[in-house]
C-alpha cells in the first residue's frame, strides 16, 4: 500500500471542505469565451499558492506498480508508444516537450507557453470542448532530466475541473535506440459539470492521450527534418 494512500493531507482536507460547500475556486473554470492573456496571467500567478487536490502516487521515472492502490473513485490511464529512434530523435522529443508539444492539439494548449519544466511551476492547460472553454491549473511536483530520459508530473490545484496527477515521460532505450513516450494519469471529476458528464470527460481524456501521442510523433519527425 502506498504510504500516502490514507494519510490525512492537504488534498484530503480540500475534499472534505467540498463535501460541505463547493468553494474550492472552480466556479469560473468553464467559460463561453476564451480568456484574455491578462486574465490567464492573473490566474497563473494566483495558482502558485492554491492547494493541491491529489496525493503523490505517480513516480516520474517509472509507471505505477500494479499493486499500488489508488484512492477510491479515481480512474487510471496509461499509454506508451514509440515516437522515433536514435539519439537525434530523443533530442527532438525533448525539444518538443520544452515547447509543450504534447498539449498542442488544436482543441488543447498550454496557455502559458513560456513556463519552464521545473518543480513548482504552474501549468495552465486551456481546453475547448462542446463550445465551452476551460482553464485548468496544475503545478509540477517532480521532474527528471538525464542523458536518456526526460519528463515531469503535475498535480491538479483547486482551479481545475478534475483532481489527480498526470505524468509525461520520454526515454531513449540504450539497446534498441527506440524513443518511447509515456502518458500516465489518475483522476476523478471535481467540478459539478465534470461529475455530471463523467462518461464524456473520460472520452476527452482518451482523446487527449491519442492526440498527444500522435502530435509527439509528428513533432519529432518535423524537428529532425528541419535539422
PyMOL commands that set and color helices and strands:
alter all, ss='L'
color gray80, all
select helices_A, chain A and resi 10-20+37-47+87-98+101-103+192-196+198-226
alter helices_A, ss='H'
color red, helices_A
select strands_A, chain A and resi 30-31+75-85+108-110+122-129+132-146+149-156+162-172+178-189
alter strands_A, ss='S'
color yellow, strands_A
deselect
rebuild
show_as cartoon
